[in-house]
Amino acid sequence: MEALAQIPVLGEAMLLAAQNADWEEVQRLDDERYALLATLDLDTLVKGGETARTVLEEALQITEILLKLAREVRADHSDELGAVQRGQRGARAYLSSEG
């Protein structure tokens, strides 16, 4: 049952790390949370009842939130990378026209 208590704590820490753009910490915490989720056997889930169900549903919700945030960050970085690449092409074109 200790895993059931620790999983939400890790989930909240993951959200906080994501808000601070600390994606390495998000990954570290996710690995830890995944290891705890993997320890949950059927007996633990049955004995946990509604609490176990709530913990698992919240873990899934947090995962979905984090995936959405990660996709947004990836899109932002992709846009920034595209702008840098366009700038480099423009600089190369300018330099090649001079010489």
C-alpha positions, 0 to 999 in steps of 0.5 A, spaced: 500 500 500 505 504 500 506 505 493 499 507 492 501 513 497 507 514 493 505 514 486 500 521 487 506 524 490 511 523 485 505 525 480 505 532 483 512 532 483 512 531 476 507 536 474 512 541 478 518 539 475 514 540 468 512 547 470 519 549 471 521 546 464 526 541 468 524 535 463 530 531 466 527 531 473 520 529 470 523 523 466 527 521 473 520 522 477 517 518 471 522 512 472 521 512 479 513 512 478 513 507 473 517 502 478 512 503 483 506 502 478 510 495 476 510 493 483 502 493 484 500 486 484 492 484 483 492 483 491 494 490 492 489 493 487 483 489 490 485 491 497 486 498 495 479 498 492 477 505 490 483 508 493 487 504 488 482 506 482 483 513 484 491 513 484 491 509 477 486 514 474 490 520 477 496 517 474 493 517 467 491 524 468 498 526 470 501 522 464 496 525 459 497 532 462 505 531 461 504 529 454 500 535 452 506 539 455 511 536 452 508 536 445 507 544 446 514 545 448 517 540 442 512 544 437 515 551 440 522 548 440 521 546 433 518 553 431 525 556 434 529 551 430 526 553 424 527 560 425 534 559 426 535 555 420 532 560 416 536 565 418 542 561 417 540 560 410 539 567 409 546 569 412 549 564 407 545 566 401 547 574 403 555 571 404 555 568 397 552 573 393 558 578 396 563 574 393 
